[in-house]
Amino acid sequence: MNSGKSYALFDVRERGEYNAQQIFTATSLPRGQIEFRLLSLVPTHNVPLVAYDDGGERASLAAATMEQMGYEKVSVLEGGLPAWSSTGYLTVSGVNVPSKVFGERVHSKTKVPEITPEKLKTLQEEKKDLTILDVRTPEEYRRFCVPGAINVPGGDLILWAESLRQKPDRTVVVNCAGRTRSIIGTASLRTLGLTNVYALKNGTMGWTLAGLKLEDHPPKETPLPAPESSERSALLAERVAAEDGMPLISVPELLGLRYEAERQVLYLIDVRSEREFETGHIPGSMNIPGGQAVQRIDDYIAVRECQIVFISHGQSRAVMGAHWYRQMGYKKVSVLKGGLRTWVESGQALDTGIPVEEPAGLKAAREAARLIDPAEVSRQLRLDRTVVLDVGISLSFEASHLPGSFWLPRGWLELKIPTAFPDRNQPIVVTCPNGLNSVLAAATLAKLGYTQVSVLDGGVQAWSANGHPTEKGINRCLIPPNDVVLSPSVTGNKEAMKRYLEWEVELTEKLEG
């Protein structure tokens, strides 16, 4: 960690365990997600990987999977998190900790101005000239928003800057669910020369805690910026890039980096919206709309010593994403000069659609599995001894599962199934929402010696589509359901909101104390 060399550190426990305590800068990669996510997190196979757990067996099992996927330098942290913690080395709690710490540092260093929910409400009642920009994702925005807010995801703010500048007497308020994206969004607009912009203190959670009502399910679509403002954004981006000393690389230079990618990790980050990305993108790039690229950096970038190239349609949004990554300490960050337009003009091809990576080992596991359709499962369930095991995420299980199903995350199979169902001749039907995780789980059960394992082809989705009944609820769990961590802004728990906001502020003090 102190060498300055490339490596990746993975916490292979469930997300709830990670949320409670983790090694600072570790990437959360629950064991059941390794086949689905590892290749995008570490696209080069010769990078040293370290896995850790709670000192049990999951890290060793995870390491074996990583080696089967072709990774050459895989280690297990001896003693896991307890051994690390007992030495006095740093641990933290929560999710997306690097971005939270960074946001608070920006807030402190640049003196980002804030407005309280009560003050904003007063301005609204006084009919003051206001623009409220909600910089969350469209999915978050559509659940609820501060009344009157319009959705402008954080990475798109540069496209709006010139329009906002034309009305210097208008107060601009930037909000997210909590603090980080509000702070970064406000700091972005101030970097672009706006002075009449404020972060809504504590975002929608602060609004709720102030006793104010959010607007539920706003019908408004994300508006488009004025064309002249979008055009002007290119000049603003050029200024930011020049002030940062940011490399703007050509298409041939990007092709050269891709050619060298086997020796050094390369991430291509396309910061446009999912809809734009779907219409055409550079092969091998991943879609992380700008605000999320900062907010969830640890969910996407597992190797710190790496090359990162930001991409957008032109280069404006990419420059702002790269600007913040450079502020976070990433050294080899550049922007594709001219963006996708120059890529296409140079004769390079684009991919369309949303890339769906096949999980590692799925083909072999599917060929070996006994796949049965919903009608056959229905017949098999009439046998008294048949067990239905759902290995999907707990939220999906709670929403819909086959009647009588047991729930267990795939990462726990070797550790829990032999005790729960000791008879290796026990008939077991494995399910999950779409039939992918269940196929991989069936392969694990076969290795454990279970002889009568079958897989519901197409999962619970196929079962429901064929008119079969499902159940709801979170009972019959073989471990406590701690694989999902929901934001307090989603649950609406006010006490949890208070604790979360206090945690965000105290986190930086802990790390810098």
VEXVEX-464585 format. One line per 4 residues: number of its first residue (from 1); their letters; for each residue x, y, z of C-alpha. Coordinates in steps of 0.001 Angstrom, whole numbers, plus 500000, padded with zeros to 6 digits. Example, Ala and Ser with C-alpha at 12.3 -4.5 7.8 and 13.67 -1.06 7.14 Angstrom:
! residues 2
1	as	512300,495500,507800  513670,498940,507140
END
This chain:
! residues 513
1	mnsg	500000,500000,500000  502930,502331,500593  505007,501197,497621  503405,503332,494924
5	ksya	503008,500184,492815  499836,498737,491332  497743,496449,493529  494108,495845,494443
9	lfdv	492710,495083,497894  489326,493353,498084  486977,492882,501010  485103,489697,500032
13	rerg	482578,489792,502876  478980,490866,502357  478241,494546,501883  476737,494950,505349
17	eyna	479867,493536,506980  481993,495897,504891  479788,498820,505888  480346,498086,509592
21	qqif	484165,498035,509368  486703,497882,506543  490315,498606,505676  490504,502146,504302
25	tats	490778,502140,500462  489663,498482,500158  487162,497725,497400  484015,495863,498376
29	lprg	483742,492705,496267  481501,490127,497975  482578,486644,497064  479409,485938,495087
33	qief	480131,488906,492768  483719,488021,491812  482854,486284,488542  480622,489217,487579
37	rlls	482799,492227,488480  486474,491376,488849  487443,491707,485193  486176,495292,484976
41	lvpt	487702,496179,488352  491108,494741,487406  491356,494423,483607  495006,493257,483725
45	hnvp	495819,489787,485063  499318,490455,486418  498310,492988,489085  498832,491740,492672
49	lvay	495473,491081,494336  494883,490722,498069  491633,489327,499465  490500,489534,503077
53	ddgg	487526,488528,505186  486782,488152,508900  489612,485697,509407  487564,482737,508161
57	eras	487545,480763,504924  485840,483095,502463  489036,484928,501462  490801,481677,500577
61	laaa	487794,480515,498550  487679,483927,496830  491391,483762,496052  490899,480360,494424
65	tmeq	488207,481840,492156  490485,484740,491210  493249,482302,490265  490806,480244,488204
69	mgye	489981,483430,486315  493638,483772,485330  494945,486284,487875  498591,485493,488501
73	kvsv	499419,487166,491834  496679,486478,494363  497206,486579,498136  495078,486312,501271
77	legg	495549,488709,504179  496570,486458,507049  494065,486711,509881  491809,488991,507861
81	lpaw	490286,492178,509200  490659,491206,512896  494426,490786,512488  494699,494102,510620
85	sstg	492662,495914,513248  494529,494363,516167  497788,495886,514895  496289,499366,515166
89	yltv	496163,499922,511406  493400,502178,510134  489845,500934,509654  486736,502907,508762
93	sgvn	483009,502276,508407  480454,503165,505752  480309,503009,501968  482138,505056,499318
97	vpsk	484454,506356,502032  487149,507819,499691  484632,510125,498007  483084,511167,501321
101	vfge	486473,512093,502736  487359,513962,499557  484073,515873,499563  484595,517070,503123
105	rvhs	488156,518140,502301  486907,520155,499319  484234,521676,501544  486817,522740,504103
109	ktkv	489585,523799,501732  487539,525841,499275  484960,527130,501760  482025,525873,499712
113	peit	479085,528134,500623  475966,526431,501958  472327,527318,502370  470156,525708,505014
117	pekl	466870,524017,504109  465004,526573,506218  466619,529494,504348  465879,527925,500974
121	ktlq	462260,527363,501972  462008,531026,502970  463413,532122,499596  460848,529929,497847
125	eekk	458002,531431,499866  459266,534923,499069  459207,534045,495355  462880,534847,494944
129	dlti	464623,534080,491660  465923,530548,492244  467281,527584,490329  467555,524344,492304
133	ldvr	469736,521731,490625  469363,518167,491870  472640,516472,490885  471635,512910,491786
137	tpee	471005,510210,489203  467686,510314,487302  466644,507143,489151  467153,508802,492539
141	yrrf	465476,512007,491426  462345,510216,490226  461702,508877,493733  461552,512319,495331
145	cvpg	463136,515768,495150  463197,519152,496834  460085,520943,495503  460904,522869,492356
149	ainv	464259,521175,491716  465269,520087,488243  467466,517074,487654  470905,517877,486245
153	pggd	473259,514978,487056  476502,516342,488484  478658,515589,485477  476420,517717,483245
157	lilw	476743,520935,485245  479413,522353,482939  476875,522303,480097  474634,524621,482135
161	aesl	477288,526987,483451  477010,529665,480763  473200,529835,480998  473441,530221,484762
165	rqkp	476104,532919,484398  473755,535032,482277  471521,535554,485329  473893,536805,488045
169	drtv	471022,537893,490312  469553,534391,490404  470466,532161,493352  471576,528691,492281
173	vvnc	471258,525871,494824  472835,522453,494278  471553,519433,496158  472028,515677,496426
177	agrt	470804,513177,499026  473420,514143,501607  476581,516186,501250  479243,514929,498825
181	rsii	477664,515484,495422  476203,518820,496555  479661,519970,497624  481416,518778,494458
185	gtas	478658,520170,492225  478808,523595,493888  482606,523593,493780  482447,522675,490073
189	lrtl	480268,525655,489210  482461,527966,491265  485542,526598,489457  483739,527566,486247
193	gltn	483339,531155,487466  479897,531258,489089  479608,533075,492412  475878,532906,493151
197	vyal	475818,529162,493828  475290,527329,497128  475177,523741,498323  471976,522742,500092
201	kngt	473224,521743,503533  472753,517988,503986  470665,517653,500820  467295,515918,500766
205	mgwt	468082,514343,504143  468613,517803,505630  465357,518945,504043  463499,516032,505669
209	lagl	465173,516524,509055  464087,520176,508962  460489,518952,508875  459971,519952,505239
213	kled	458162,517796,502709  459826,516423,499597  458021,516195,496275  457251,512528,495602
217	hppk	457747,511030,492139  458341,514292,490263  457055,513978,486693  459721,516188,485201
221	etpl	462278,514726,482787  465887,515874,482855  465881,519038,480712  468454,519775,478050
225	pape	470817,522720,478480  470572,525648,476108  472563,524933,472913  474684,528066,473265
229	sser	475527,527102,476844  476620,523629,475731  478789,525163,473018  480349,527611,475468
233	sall	481221,524723,477791  484055,523696,475470  485879,526971,476181  485318,526575,479913
237	aerv	486692,523041,479758  489764,524212,477856  490452,526733,480596  490088,524136,483374
241	aaed	492322,521690,481504  494992,524334,480967  494925,525431,484607  495216,521792,485715
245	gmpl	497965,520942,483236  495665,518138,482130  496780,515966,479186  494366,515969,476250
249	isvp	495293,512872,474261  494675,512104,470607  492985,509036,469161  496355,507468,468175
253	ellg	497621,508037,471718  494523,506347,473144  495003,503415,470780  498569,503175,472043
257	lrye	497391,503043,475658  494923,500290,474767  497722,498354,473107  499803,498616,476297
261	aerq	496881,497692,478565  498220,494210,479292  501149,495811,481118  499387,498672,482882
265	vlyl	495820,498905,484049  493729,501213,481853  490245,502451,482691  488167,504204,480025
269	idvr	485408,506197,481729  482540,507502,479613  480779,510166,481688  477711,510646,479486
273	sere	474221,509469,480435  473286,505831,480033  471010,506742,477134  473860,508486,475292
277	fetg	476260,505649,476057  473806,503096,474699  473628,504844,471316  477385,504475,470781
281	hipg	480558,504188,472841  484228,503249,472538  484676,499484,472894  485922,498586,476353
285	smni	484763,501808,478006  482547,501785,481064  479659,504138,481614  479925,506148,484851
289	pggq	477962,509412,484530  480148,512233,485855  478718,512798,489315  478776,509082,490056
293	avqr	482362,508777,488846  483417,510811,491877  480722,509618,494287  481406,505893,493743
297	iddy	485047,505853,492716  485874,502858,494928  483107,500815,493267  484780,501160,489859
301	iavr	488496,501889,490265  490160,499109,492272  493761,499781,491158  495028,503199,492190
305	ecqi	498276,503203,490173  496627,503131,486760  495895,505044,483579  492463,506700,483431
309	vfis	491047,508295,480284  487822,510276,480504  485501,510382,477499  482414,512387,476599
313	hgqs	480720,513470,473384  483050,516449,472998  485364,516879,475934  483655,519269,478360
317	ravm	482107,516743,480733  485189,514542,480528  487430,517425,481586  485378,518022,484734
321	gahw	485507,514344,485674  489257,514268,485105  489661,517502,487074  488209,515951,490195
325	yrqm	490135,512681,489840  493358,514661,489622  492326,516562,492745  491807,513193,494453
329	gykk	495433,512287,493758  495209,510102,490663  498335,510926,488686  497804,509455,485220
333	vsvl	494481,510993,484230  493801,512332,480763  490926,513237,478446  490275,512106,474889
337	kggl	490675,515363,472950  487495,516086,471013  485783,513089,472562  483713,510635,470565
341	rtwv	483531,513008,467639  487258,512708,466975  487108,508943,467567  484458,508555,464849
345	esgq	486116,511075,462508  489331,509063,462685  487489,506008,461367  487233,504077,464630
349	aldt	484175,501954,465368  481669,502350,468185  479817,499686,470119  476108,500154,470830
353	gipv	473866,498949,473611  474781,498304,477236  477640,495795,477477  476736,492649,479376
357	eepa	479801,490719,480446  479224,486990,480823  480287,485933,484318  483541,483999,484406
361	glka	482935,480253,484304  479257,480585,483380  479481,478672,480103  481137,475619,481656
365	area	478826,475713,484674  475766,475958,482441  476894,473023,480309  477348,470913,483437
369	arli	474132,471997,485166  470799,470201,485040  468556,473004,483789  464835,472525,484242
373	dpae	461938,474704,483161  459283,476154,485492  456805,473352,484753  459378,470719,485764
377	vsrq	460242,472667,488916  456551,472832,489789  456309,469039,489446  459502,468509,491437
381	lrld	458240,470695,494284  455487,468181,494899  458207,465901,496272  458338,466423,500011
385	rtvv	462145,466323,500218  462893,468922,497549  464597,472090,498813  464482,475370,496886
389	ldvg	467593,477480,497470  467586,481118,496301  471089,482612,495909  470080,486063,494648
393	isls	470332,489298,496616  468128,489600,499683  466113,492537,498290  465091,490443,495281
397	feas	464284,487492,497539  462171,489702,499773  460260,491041,496769  459607,487691,495072
401	hlpg	460684,484085,495493  459392,480581,494930  457107,479356,497718  459066,477758,500533
405	sfwl	462483,478916,499309  465500,479240,501566  467853,482171,501032  471647,482151,501136
409	prgw	474188,484324,499266  476372,482276,496940  479536,483294,498787  478411,481286,501833
413	lelk	477533,477974,500151  480580,475935,501223  480323,477196,504782  476588,476847,505445
417	ipta	475026,474254,503140  476742,471120,504567  475320,471952,508001  471891,473086,506818
421	fpdr	471400,470095,504472  473852,467356,505443  472286,464699,503176  474282,464878,499918
425	nqpi	471414,463102,498138  468995,465865,499107  467126,467107,495990  467901,470829,495628
429	vvtc	466509,473307,493096  468670,476445,492865  467148,479781,491849  467988,483468,491634
433	pngl	466288,486378,489836  467678,485641,486341  469296,482200,486485  472955,483306,486349
437	nsvl	474058,483094,489973  472063,479894,490382  474025,478150,487614  477319,479032,489310
441	aaat	475888,477937,492660  474919,474562,491205  478549,474007,490172  479662,474688,493748
445	lakl	477074,472289,495164  478249,469592,492760  481834,470067,494018  480515,469648,497560
449	gytq	479141,466245,496555  475437,466995,496187  474078,464579,493604  470550,465824,492893
453	vsvl	470988,469508,492072  468948,471210,489384  468639,474844,488285  465488,476759,487454
457	dggv	466339,477939,483946  465749,481684,483740  465279,482008,487489  462391,483599,489343
461	qaws	461714,485851,486348  460944,482809,484179  458873,481255,486979  456705,484389,487272
465	angh	456445,484833,483511  454951,481354,483286  452197,482260,485739  453452,480403,488800
469	ptek	452805,481925,492255  455550,483603,494286  455948,484659,497898  457233,487847,499485
473	ginr	459162,488309,502700  462593,487751,504151  462053,484573,506190  463909,481212,505877
477	clip	467306,482916,505668  470315,480684,506361  472356,483740,507424  471171,487214,508477
481	pndv	470424,489266,505328  473333,491723,505397  474260,491789,501709  472577,495138,500930
485	vlsp	473088,498542,502550  470328,501060,501832  470869,504792,502106  468868,506485,504868
489	svtg	467467,508742,502156  465774,505645,500718  464584,504122,503990  463343,507459,505354
493	nkea	464621,506660,508857  465337,510050,510424  467613,508705,513155  469644,506886,510496
497	mkry	469825,510131,508498  471240,511990,511520  473831,509275,512150  474810,509200,508476
501	lewe	475321,512962,508234  477321,513005,511460  479435,510118,510148  480243,512029,506936
505	velt	481546,515033,508862  483414,513011,511511  485071,510718,508954  487607,513301,507793
509	ekle	488461,514209,511369  489185,510532,512108  491410,510071,509072  493330,513281,509579
513	g	493523,513126,513372
END
